[in-house]
Amino acid sequence: MKNRWMLRVISLLMAVTLLPGCWTLAAVGAGAYGGYKMKEHGYTLQNPITKEKKSGK
Protein backbone atom coordinates (compact mmCIF):
# COMPACT_ATOMS: atom_id res chain seq x y z
CA MET A 1 0.00 0.00 0.00
CA LYS A 2 2.80 2.39 0.88
CA ASN A 3 4.62 1.56 -2.37
CA ARG A 4 1.59 2.53 -4.46
CA TRP A 5 1.26 5.83 -2.61
CA MET A 6 4.96 6.59 -3.10
CA LEU A 7 4.70 5.72 -6.80
CA ARG A 8 1.74 8.08 -7.22
CA VAL A 9 3.56 10.91 -5.44
CA ILE A 10 6.67 10.44 -7.59
CA SER A 11 4.55 10.32 -10.77
CA LEU A 12 2.74 13.50 -9.79
CA LEU A 13 5.98 15.33 -9.03
CA MET A 14 7.50 14.25 -12.35
CA ALA A 15 4.41 15.39 -14.27
CA VAL A 16 4.36 18.78 -12.54
CA THR A 17 8.04 19.41 -13.26
CA LEU A 18 7.71 18.46 -16.92
CA LEU A 19 4.66 20.62 -17.70
CA PRO A 20 6.41 24.02 -17.76
CA GLY A 21 8.74 22.74 -20.50
CA CYS A 22 5.79 21.63 -22.60
CA TRP A 23 4.11 25.02 -22.29
CA THR A 24 7.35 26.75 -23.25
CA LEU A 25 7.72 24.59 -26.36
CA ALA A 26 4.11 25.26 -27.33
CA ALA A 27 4.60 29.02 -26.96
CA VAL A 28 7.82 28.95 -29.00
CA GLY A 29 6.11 26.96 -31.73
CA ALA A 30 3.18 29.38 -31.85
CA GLY A 31 5.55 32.35 -32.06
CA ALA A 32 7.57 30.76 -34.84
CA TYR A 33 4.42 29.98 -36.81
CA GLY A 34 3.19 33.55 -36.36
CA GLY A 35 6.52 34.93 -37.56
CA TYR A 36 6.46 32.63 -40.59
CA LYS A 37 2.95 33.75 -41.53
CA MET A 38 3.91 37.42 -41.11
CA LYS A 39 6.90 36.89 -43.42
CA GLU A 40 4.55 35.38 -46.03
CA HIS A 41 2.52 38.61 -45.96
CA GLY A 42 5.58 40.81 -46.43
CA TYR A 43 6.39 41.86 -42.87
CA THR A 44 9.96 41.92 -41.57
CA LEU A 45 11.04 41.38 -37.99
CA GLN A 46 12.88 44.62 -37.36
CA ASN A 47 12.44 47.26 -34.71
CA PRO A 48 9.68 48.33 -35.19
CA ILE A 49 7.94 45.58 -37.17
CA THR A 50 7.24 47.02 -40.61
CA LYS A 51 5.92 45.81 -43.91
CA GLU A 52 8.40 45.56 -46.77
CA LYS A 53 7.97 48.14 -49.47
CA LYS A 54 7.70 46.73 -52.98
CA SER A 55 9.65 48.74 -55.50
CA GLY A 56 7.23 48.99 -58.41
CA LYS A 57 8.33 50.85 -61.53
C-alpha positions as CSV (number, residue, x, y, z in Angstrom):
1,M,0.0,0.0,0.0
2,K,2.8,2.4,0.9
3,N,4.6,1.6,-2.4
4,R,1.6,2.5,-4.5
5,W,1.3,5.8,-2.6
6,M,5.0,6.6,-3.1
7,L,4.7,5.7,-6.8
8,R,1.7,8.1,-7.2
9,V,3.6,10.9,-5.4
10,I,6.7,10.4,-7.6
11,S,4.6,10.3,-10.8
12,L,2.7,13.5,-9.8
13,L,6.0,15.3,-9.0
14,M,7.5,14.3,-12.4
15,A,4.4,15.4,-14.3
16,V,4.4,18.8,-12.5
17,T,8.0,19.4,-13.3
18,L,7.7,18.5,-16.9
19,L,4.7,20.6,-17.7
20,P,6.4,24.0,-17.8
21,G,8.7,22.7,-20.5
22,C,5.8,21.6,-22.6
23,W,4.1,25.0,-22.3
24,T,7.4,26.7,-23.2
25,L,7.7,24.6,-26.4
26,A,4.1,25.3,-27.3
27,A,4.6,29.0,-27.0
28,V,7.8,29.0,-29.0
29,G,6.1,27.0,-31.7
30,A,3.2,29.4,-31.9
31,G,5.5,32.4,-32.1
32,A,7.6,30.8,-34.8
33,Y,4.4,30.0,-36.8
34,G,3.2,33.5,-36.4
35,G,6.5,34.9,-37.6
36,Y,6.5,32.6,-40.6
37,K,2.9,33.7,-41.5
38,M,3.9,37.4,-41.1
39,K,6.9,36.9,-43.4
40,E,4.5,35.4,-46.0
41,H,2.5,38.6,-46.0
42,G,5.6,40.8,-46.4
43,Y,6.4,41.9,-42.9
44,T,10.0,41.9,-41.6
45,L,11.0,41.4,-38.0
46,Q,12.9,44.6,-37.4
47,N,12.4,47.3,-34.7
48,P,9.7,48.3,-35.2
49,I,7.9,45.6,-37.2
50,T,7.2,47.0,-40.6
51,K,5.9,45.8,-43.9
52,E,8.4,45.6,-46.8
53,K,8.0,48.1,-49.5
54,K,7.7,46.7,-53.0
55,S,9.6,48.7,-55.5
56,G,7.2,49.0,-58.4
57,K,8.3,50.9,-61.5
